[in-house]
């Protein structure tokens, strides 16, 4: 595989050339590359949330409890 950089505008032309299996693979590859950073960010936020719970920085309760806390 060549490491030559191509313009984003030329990619659709390359996608039209391969067979449908290659097009499906490319679609799945791009989809995964877009999702992976989001998944990592969610995992990081979950770790932070667990740490906040562990340190007692969070409270549990119902929506009614939340409204009571917000309204004083």
C-alpha positions in Angstrom: 0.0 0.0 0.0 1.3 3.4 -0.9 1.8 6.1 1.8 1.1 8.9 -0.7 -1.2 11.5 0.7 -4.4 12.1 -1.3 -6.9 14.9 -1.1 -10.2 14.1 0.6 -11.9 15.0 -2.6 -10.2 12.2 -4.5 -11.3 9.5 -2.0 -14.8 9.0 -3.5 -13.2 8.3 -6.9 -11.2 5.5 -5.3 -14.2 4.1 -3.5 -16.1 3.8 -6.7 -13.4 1.5 -8.2 -13.3 -1.5 -5.8 -15.9 -4.2 -5.5 -18.8 -3.9 -3.1 -16.9 -6.0 -0.5 -14.1 -3.5 -0.4 -16.5 -0.6 -0.3 -18.3 -2.3 2.7 -14.9 -2.8 4.4 -13.9 0.8 3.9 -17.2 2.0 5.3 -16.8 -0.2 8.4 -13.2 1.0 8.8 -14.2 4.7 8.7 -17.1 4.1 11.0 -14.9 2.4 13.6 -12.2 5.1 13.4 -14.9 7.7 14.1 -16.4 5.8 17.0 -13.2 4.7 18.8 -12.2 8.2 20.0 -15.8 8.8 21.3 -15.7 5.4 23.0 -12.4 6.3 24.7 -13.8 9.7 25.9 -16.9 7.9 27.3 -14.6 5.4 29.1 -12.5 8.2 30.5 -15.6 10.1 31.8 -16.9 6.8 33.4 -13.6 6.4 35.2 -13.9 10.0 36.5 -17.5 9.4 37.6 -16.5 6.2 39.5 -13.7 8.1 41.2 -16.2 10.9 42.2 -18.5 8.3 43.6 -15.7 6.6 45.5 -14.6 9.9 47.0 -18.1 10.8 48.0 -18.5 13.7 45.7 -21.8 12.5 44.4 -25.2 12.0 45.9 -27.9 9.5 44.9 -31.6 10.2 44.8 -34.7 10.7 42.8 -35.6 13.5 40.5 -37.7 14.9 43.3 -34.7 14.9 45.6 -32.7 16.8 42.9 -35.4 19.4 42.6 -35.5 19.8 46.4 -31.7 20.3 46.5 -31.8 22.8 43.6 -34.7 24.8 45.1 -33.1 24.9 48.6 
